[in-house]
Amino acid sequence: MQKLLPRPLSAPPKPSFSCFFSHSPSKTTYDPPFSPTSKPPKPPKPKPKPPDPTTNRNPSPPPKSNLPFDFRHSYSEADPSLEPIGFREPKRFSPFGPGRLDREWTGTSAPARDEVDGCRVQEERTRVLGEPLTEEEVDRLVEKYRHSDCYRQINLGKNGVTHNMLDDVHNHWKRAEAVRIKCLGVPTLDMDNVCFHLEDKSGGKIIYRHINVLLLYRGRNYDPKNRPVIPLMLWKPYAPIYPKLVKNVADGLTFEETKEMRNRGLHSPAIMKLSK
C-alpha cells in the first residue's frame, strides 16, 4: 500500500517588477477611479473700480428735521437757561456725526434754524391727538399696556428724557397705540417734569400715571408714514462745565464772615437726629 507522504509546500511566487509594470494603467484605458481629476480654471477676479470723484464733490444733503425745538442729549435733566463756563470737548465734534444734521452744534444743543410758529405747532398736535378718549377706551388701553410683561416698554434712566428716546417712542407707535414708560433713578424725583417733556417733545398724551409707570398715547390721527424726522445721536456728548451751585462766599458777605457763620453752624447743637 502506497504511503501518503506529505507534499512539500511550495513558496508563494514573488511579485516581479515586470508583473507590476504589466498591470499599470495605460494611457489609453479609461479608469475613472484612478484617473486624475482636472479642476476647471477659476475665472479671474474683477478689478475694483476706482472711486468716482463726482460723488465726493456733490454729497447728498442731510435730512431736514421740522421739529420745533432745540436738540439736546437730555431734555428733562438739563436747564437751557444755564450757560456753561467751559467745555470738555471741542464744539466742532457734533454727536450726530459729520454731515448728518442740518443744524449747528453749539456744544450743548443744536438750535432750530427756522422760526417756530407756536400756534401752527399746537394746531398740528391737536389734529393728531383728535377727540379725547372716553373712559372705556382709556381703561382698555391701560389694561393692555400697564402690566410689567408688556413688550411695548421703554426704560427711562438717570439721563431722563433723551433725544434718542424720541425715536424709540415713534418706533413703538408704528404697531401700538400706546407705549409703557418705566422711570428709574433720579428722574422719579420730579415726575411732573418728565411728563411735560414727554408730551412736549413727542406730541403724545399721558393717559396713565402710577408711581413711576407712564402710558404715552400716540393720538387718534397718528400716521406712522408721516412721523417726524429724528436724526440719532451716535454717542453721548461730554457734559459741559457749569459754575458751582454752592458758592464759597455768600452774596453780601466777605470770606471771613462766611467762614465764621459756617463754623458757627457746624458747632451748634442739632435740632433733630435721624436714626439709621
C-alpha positions as a Markdown table, in Angstrom:
| # | Residue | x | y | z |
|---|---|---|---|---|
| 1 | Met | 0.0 | 0.0 | 0.0 |
| 2 | Gln | 1.4 | 3.3 | -1.0 |
| 3 | Lys | 2.2 | 5.6 | 1.8 |
| 4 | Leu | 0.8 | 9.1 | 1.6 |
| 5 | Leu | 3.8 | 11.3 | 2.1 |
| 6 | Pro | 3.3 | 15.0 | 2.9 |
| 7 | Arg | 3.7 | 17.1 | -0.1 |
| 8 | Pro | 6.3 | 19.8 | 0.4 |
| 9 | Leu | 4.8 | 23.3 | 0.5 |
| 10 | Ser | 6.0 | 25.5 | -2.3 |
| 11 | Ala | 6.8 | 29.1 | -1.5 |
| 12 | Pro | 4.4 | 31.7 | -3.0 |
| 13 | Pro | 5.6 | 33.3 | -6.1 |
| 14 | Lys | 7.3 | 36.6 | -5.5 |
| 15 | Pro | 6.0 | 39.6 | -7.4 |
| 16 | Ser | 8.2 | 40.9 | -10.0 |
| 17 | Phe | 8.7 | 44.3 | -11.4 |
| 18 | Ser | 7.6 | 43.1 | -14.8 |
| 19 | Cys | 4.3 | 42.0 | -13.4 |
| 20 | Phe | 3.8 | 45.3 | -11.7 |
| 21 | Phe | 4.5 | 47.3 | -14.9 |
| 22 | Ser | 2.4 | 44.9 | -17.0 |
| 23 | His | -0.7 | 45.8 | -14.8 |
| 24 | Ser | 0.0 | 49.5 | -14.6 |
| 25 | Pro | -2.8 | 51.6 | -16.2 |
| 26 | Ser | -2.1 | 52.7 | -19.7 |
| 27 | Lys | -2.9 | 56.0 | -21.2 |
| 28 | Thr | -5.5 | 54.6 | -23.5 |
| 29 | Thr | -7.5 | 52.7 | -20.9 |
| 30 | Tyr | -10.4 | 54.7 | -19.2 |
| 31 | Asp | -10.3 | 54.1 | -15.4 |
| 32 | Pro | -12.3 | 56.7 | -13.6 |
| 33 | Pro | -11.4 | 55.7 | -10.0 |
| 34 | Phe | -7.7 | 56.2 | -10.7 |
| 35 | Ser | -7.8 | 58.9 | -13.3 |
| 36 | Pro | -6.6 | 62.3 | -12.1 |
| 37 | Thr | -9.4 | 64.9 | -11.8 |
| 38 | Ser | -8.8 | 68.2 | -13.5 |
| 39 | Lys | -10.4 | 71.2 | -11.9 |
| 40 | Pro | -11.7 | 73.9 | -14.1 |
| 41 | Pro | -9.7 | 77.1 | -14.0 |
| 42 | Lys | -11.1 | 79.8 | -11.8 |
| 43 | Pro | -12.3 | 82.9 | -13.5 |
| 44 | Pro | -10.1 | 86.0 | -12.9 |
| 45 | Lys | -11.3 | 88.3 | -10.2 |
| 46 | Pro | -12.7 | 91.6 | -11.5 |
| 47 | Lys | -10.5 | 94.6 | -10.7 |
| 48 | Pro | -12.0 | 97.0 | -8.2 |
| 49 | Lys | -13.4 | 100.1 | -9.8 |
| 50 | Pro | -11.8 | 103.4 | -8.8 |
| 51 | Pro | -13.9 | 105.7 | -6.7 |
| 52 | Asp | -15.9 | 108.2 | -8.6 |
| 53 | Pro | -14.7 | 111.7 | -7.8 |
| 54 | Thr | -18.0 | 113.2 | -8.7 |
| 55 | Thr | -19.8 | 111.5 | -5.7 |
| 56 | Asn | -17.5 | 113.2 | -3.2 |
| 57 | Arg | -17.8 | 116.6 | -4.8 |
| 58 | Asn | -21.6 | 116.5 | -4.6 |
| 59 | Pro | -22.6 | 114.8 | -1.4 |
| 60 | Ser | -26.3 | 114.3 | -0.6 |
| 61 | Pro | -27.6 | 116.9 | 1.8 |
| 62 | Pro | -28.5 | 115.8 | 5.3 |
| 63 | Pro | -32.2 | 115.2 | 6.1 |
| 64 | Lys | -34.1 | 118.2 | 7.3 |
| 65 | Ser | -36.0 | 117.9 | 10.6 |
| 66 | Asn | -39.0 | 120.0 | 11.2 |
| 67 | Leu | -39.1 | 119.5 | 15.0 |
| 68 | Pro | -39.8 | 122.9 | 16.6 |
| 69 | Phe | -37.3 | 122.6 | 19.5 |
| 70 | Asp | -33.5 | 122.5 | 20.0 |
| 71 | Phe | -31.9 | 119.1 | 20.0 |
| 72 | Arg | -30.2 | 118.2 | 23.3 |
| 73 | His | -28.9 | 114.9 | 24.7 |
| 74 | Ser | -31.3 | 115.2 | 27.7 |
| 75 | Tyr | -34.3 | 117.4 | 27.8 |
| 76 | Ser | -35.6 | 116.8 | 31.4 |
| 77 | Glu | -32.2 | 116.8 | 33.2 |
| 78 | Ala | -30.7 | 119.9 | 31.6 |
| 79 | Asp | -31.6 | 123.6 | 32.2 |
| 80 | Pro | -31.2 | 125.6 | 28.9 |
| 81 | Ser | -31.2 | 128.9 | 30.9 |
| 82 | Leu | -27.8 | 128.0 | 32.5 |
| 83 | Glu | -24.8 | 128.9 | 30.4 |
| 84 | Pro | -21.6 | 126.7 | 30.8 |
| 85 | Ile | -18.3 | 128.2 | 31.6 |
| 86 | Gly | -16.3 | 125.6 | 29.7 |
| 87 | Phe | -16.4 | 122.5 | 27.5 |
| 88 | Arg | -14.6 | 119.2 | 27.8 |
| 89 | Glu | -14.5 | 118.6 | 24.0 |
| 90 | Pro | -14.4 | 121.0 | 21.0 |
| 91 | Lys | -17.7 | 122.3 | 19.7 |
| 92 | Arg | -16.8 | 121.0 | 16.2 |
| 93 | Phe | -17.3 | 117.4 | 17.3 |
| 94 | Ser | -21.1 | 117.0 | 16.9 |
| 95 | Pro | -22.6 | 113.9 | 18.5 |
| 96 | Phe | -24.8 | 113.5 | 15.4 |
| 97 | Gly | -21.7 | 112.8 | 13.2 |
| 98 | Pro | -20.3 | 114.8 | 10.3 |
| 99 | Gly | -22.7 | 115.8 | 7.6 |
| 100 | Arg | -25.7 | 114.1 | 9.2 |
| 101 | Leu | -27.5 | 117.2 | 10.6 |
| 102 | Asp | -28.7 | 120.4 | 9.1 |
| 103 | Arg | -28.1 | 122.3 | 12.3 |
| 104 | Glu | -25.0 | 123.6 | 14.0 |
| 105 | Trp | -23.9 | 122.0 | 17.3 |
| 106 | Thr | -23.1 | 124.6 | 19.9 |
| 107 | Gly | -21.6 | 122.3 | 22.5 |
| 108 | Thr | -24.8 | 121.8 | 24.5 |
| 109 | Ser | -27.5 | 121.8 | 21.8 |
| 110 | Ala | -28.4 | 122.1 | 18.1 |
| 111 | Pro | -30.8 | 125.0 | 17.9 |
| 112 | Ala | -33.5 | 125.1 | 15.2 |
| 113 | Arg | -32.8 | 127.4 | 12.3 |
| 114 | Asp | -36.3 | 128.3 | 11.3 |
| 115 | Glu | -38.6 | 130.4 | 13.5 |
| 116 | Val | -41.1 | 128.4 | 15.4 |
| 117 | Asp | -44.8 | 129.2 | 14.9 |
| 118 | Gly | -46.4 | 128.2 | 18.2 |
| 119 | Cys | -50.0 | 128.4 | 17.0 |
| 120 | Arg | -49.3 | 126.2 | 14.0 |
| 121 | Val | -47.5 | 123.6 | 16.1 |
| 122 | Gln | -50.3 | 123.5 | 18.6 |
| 123 | Glu | -52.9 | 123.1 | 15.8 |
| 124 | Glu | -51.0 | 120.2 | 14.3 |
| 125 | Arg | -50.7 | 118.4 | 17.7 |
| 126 | Thr | -54.4 | 118.9 | 18.3 |
| 127 | Arg | -55.2 | 117.4 | 14.9 |
| 128 | Val | -53.0 | 114.3 | 15.5 |
| 129 | Leu | -54.5 | 113.7 | 19.0 |
| 130 | Gly | -58.0 | 114.0 | 17.8 |
| 131 | Glu | -61.0 | 113.8 | 20.1 |
| 132 | Pro | -60.4 | 113.0 | 23.7 |
| 133 | Leu | -60.6 | 109.3 | 24.7 |
| 134 | Thr | -63.6 | 108.0 | 26.5 |
| 135 | Glu | -63.3 | 106.3 | 29.8 |
| 136 | Glu | -63.9 | 102.9 | 28.2 |
| 137 | Glu | -61.1 | 103.5 | 25.7 |
| 138 | Val | -58.7 | 104.6 | 28.4 |
| 139 | Asp | -59.5 | 101.6 | 30.5 |
| 140 | Arg | -58.9 | 99.3 | 27.5 |
| 141 | Leu | -55.5 | 100.8 | 26.7 |
| 142 | Val | -54.5 | 100.8 | 30.4 |
| 143 | Glu | -55.4 | 97.2 | 30.9 |
| 144 | Lys | -53.5 | 96.3 | 27.7 |
| 145 | Tyr | -50.2 | 98.2 | 28.3 |
| 146 | Arg | -49.8 | 98.8 | 32.1 |
| 147 | His | -48.7 | 95.3 | 33.1 |
| 148 | Ser | -45.0 | 94.5 | 33.6 |
| 149 | Asp | -44.9 | 91.8 | 30.9 |
| 150 | Cys | -45.8 | 94.4 | 28.2 |
| 151 | Tyr | -43.4 | 94.2 | 25.3 |
| 152 | Arg | -44.0 | 97.9 | 24.3 |
| 153 | Gln | -41.9 | 99.3 | 27.1 |
| 154 | Ile | -39.1 | 101.9 | 27.3 |
| 155 | Asn | -36.9 | 102.3 | 30.4 |
| 156 | Leu | -36.1 | 105.9 | 31.4 |
| 157 | Gly | -32.9 | 106.0 | 33.4 |
| 158 | Lys | -30.7 | 108.6 | 35.0 |
| 159 | Asn | -30.4 | 110.7 | 31.8 |
| 160 | Gly | -34.1 | 111.4 | 31.8 |
| 161 | Val | -35.9 | 112.1 | 28.5 |
| 162 | Thr | -33.1 | 111.7 | 26.0 |
| 163 | His | -33.1 | 112.6 | 22.3 |
| 164 | Asn | -32.8 | 109.0 | 21.0 |
| 165 | Met | -35.7 | 108.0 | 23.2 |
| 166 | Leu | -38.0 | 110.0 | 21.0 |
| 167 | Asp | -37.1 | 107.8 | 18.1 |
| 168 | Asp | -37.8 | 104.7 | 20.2 |
| 169 | Val | -41.2 | 106.1 | 21.1 |
| 170 | His | -42.2 | 106.6 | 17.4 |
| 171 | Asn | -40.9 | 103.1 | 16.6 |
| 172 | His | -43.3 | 101.6 | 19.1 |
| 173 | Trp | -46.1 | 103.8 | 17.8 |
| 174 | Lys | -45.9 | 102.1 | 14.5 |
| 175 | Arg | -47.7 | 99.0 | 15.7 |
| 176 | Ala | -49.1 | 100.1 | 19.1 |
| 177 | Glu | -51.4 | 102.8 | 20.2 |
| 178 | Ala | -49.5 | 103.5 | 23.4 |
| 179 | Val | -46.1 | 102.8 | 24.9 |
| 180 | Arg | -45.3 | 101.9 | 28.5 |
| 181 | Ile | -42.5 | 104.0 | 30.1 |
| 182 | Lys | -40.9 | 102.9 | 33.3 |
| 183 | Cys | -38.9 | 105.7 | 35.1 |
| 184 | Leu | -35.9 | 104.7 | 37.2 |
| 185 | Gly | -33.4 | 106.6 | 39.3 |
| 186 | Val | -33.1 | 110.4 | 39.7 |
| 187 | Pro | -35.8 | 111.5 | 37.3 |
| 188 | Thr | -38.5 | 109.9 | 39.5 |
| 189 | Leu | -38.0 | 112.8 | 42.0 |
| 190 | Asp | -39.7 | 115.2 | 39.6 |
| 191 | Met | -42.3 | 113.2 | 37.6 |
| 192 | Asp | -44.2 | 116.3 | 36.5 |
| 193 | Asn | -41.1 | 117.5 | 34.6 |
| 194 | Val | -40.7 | 114.1 | 32.9 |
| 195 | Cys | -44.4 | 114.0 | 31.9 |
| 196 | Phe | -44.1 | 117.6 | 30.5 |
| 197 | His | -41.1 | 116.8 | 28.3 |
| 198 | Leu | -42.5 | 113.5 | 27.1 |
| 199 | Glu | -45.7 | 115.2 | 25.9 |
| 200 | Asp | -43.9 | 118.3 | 24.6 |
| 201 | Lys | -41.2 | 116.5 | 22.6 |
| 202 | Ser | -43.1 | 113.5 | 21.3 |
| 203 | Gly | -46.5 | 115.1 | 20.7 |
| 204 | Gly | -48.4 | 112.3 | 22.6 |
| 205 | Lys | -50.6 | 112.3 | 25.7 |
| 206 | Ile | -50.1 | 110.8 | 29.1 |
| 207 | Ile | -53.2 | 108.7 | 29.8 |
| 208 | Tyr | -52.0 | 106.8 | 32.9 |
| 209 | Arg | -49.6 | 107.5 | 35.7 |
| 210 | His | -48.9 | 105.3 | 38.7 |
| 211 | Ile | -45.8 | 106.0 | 40.8 |
| 212 | Asn | -43.0 | 105.6 | 38.2 |
| 213 | Val | -45.0 | 103.9 | 35.3 |
| 214 | Leu | -46.5 | 106.0 | 32.5 |
| 215 | Leu | -48.5 | 105.3 | 29.4 |
| 216 | Leu | -47.9 | 107.6 | 26.5 |
| 217 | Tyr | -50.8 | 107.6 | 23.9 |
| 218 | Arg | -50.0 | 108.5 | 20.2 |
| 219 | Gly | -53.3 | 110.0 | 19.2 |
| 220 | Arg | -56.3 | 109.0 | 17.0 |
| 221 | Asn | -55.0 | 110.5 | 13.8 |
| 222 | Tyr | -51.3 | 109.5 | 14.1 |
| 223 | Asp | -49.8 | 108.3 | 10.8 |
| 224 | Pro | -46.5 | 106.4 | 11.1 |
| 225 | Lys | -45.7 | 107.2 | 7.5 |
| 226 | Asn | -45.7 | 110.9 | 8.3 |
| 227 | Arg | -43.7 | 110.7 | 11.5 |
| 228 | Pro | -41.1 | 113.4 | 12.1 |
| 229 | Val | -37.5 | 113.0 | 11.1 |
| 230 | Ile | -35.4 | 112.5 | 14.2 |
| 231 | Pro | -31.6 | 112.2 | 13.5 |
| 232 | Leu | -30.0 | 110.0 | 16.1 |
| 233 | Met | -27.0 | 110.8 | 18.3 |
| 234 | Leu | -24.1 | 108.5 | 17.6 |
| 235 | Trp | -22.6 | 109.0 | 21.1 |
| 236 | Lys | -23.2 | 110.7 | 24.3 |
| 237 | Pro | -21.6 | 114.1 | 24.4 |
| 238 | Tyr | -19.4 | 115.1 | 27.3 |
| 239 | Ala | -21.2 | 117.2 | 29.9 |
| 240 | Pro | -20.0 | 120.9 | 29.9 |
| 241 | Ile | -18.6 | 122.6 | 32.9 |
| 242 | Tyr | -21.1 | 124.7 | 34.9 |
| 243 | Pro | -20.4 | 127.1 | 37.8 |
| 244 | Lys | -20.7 | 125.7 | 41.3 |
| 245 | Leu | -24.1 | 125.5 | 42.9 |
| 246 | Val | -22.8 | 126.2 | 46.4 |
| 247 | Lys | -20.6 | 129.3 | 46.4 |
| 248 | Asn | -17.6 | 129.7 | 48.6 |
| 249 | Val | -18.6 | 133.2 | 49.6 |
| 250 | Ala | -22.3 | 134.1 | 50.2 |
| 251 | Asp | -23.7 | 137.1 | 48.5 |
| 252 | Gly | -23.3 | 140.3 | 50.5 |
| 253 | Leu | -20.7 | 138.7 | 52.9 |
| 254 | Thr | -16.9 | 138.6 | 52.9 |
| 255 | Phe | -14.9 | 135.4 | 53.0 |
| 256 | Glu | -14.1 | 135.7 | 56.8 |
| 257 | Glu | -17.8 | 136.4 | 57.6 |
| 258 | Thr | -18.9 | 133.4 | 55.6 |
| 259 | Lys | -16.3 | 131.2 | 57.2 |
| 260 | Glu | -17.3 | 132.3 | 60.7 |
| 261 | Met | -21.0 | 131.7 | 60.1 |
| 262 | Arg | -20.3 | 128.2 | 58.6 |
| 263 | Asn | -18.2 | 127.3 | 61.6 |
| 264 | Arg | -20.9 | 128.5 | 64.0 |
| 265 | Gly | -23.5 | 126.3 | 62.2 |
| 266 | Leu | -21.2 | 123.3 | 62.4 |
| 267 | His | -20.6 | 123.6 | 66.1 |
| 268 | Ser | -24.3 | 124.4 | 67.0 |
| 269 | Pro | -26.4 | 121.6 | 68.7 |
| 270 | Ala | -28.5 | 119.5 | 66.3 |
| 271 | Ile | -32.3 | 120.2 | 66.3 |
| 272 | Met | -33.1 | 116.6 | 65.4 |
| 273 | Lys | -31.0 | 113.5 | 64.8 |
| 274 | Leu | -32.0 | 110.9 | 62.3 |
| 275 | Ser | -31.6 | 107.3 | 63.2 |
| 276 | Lys | -30.1 | 104.7 | 60.8 |
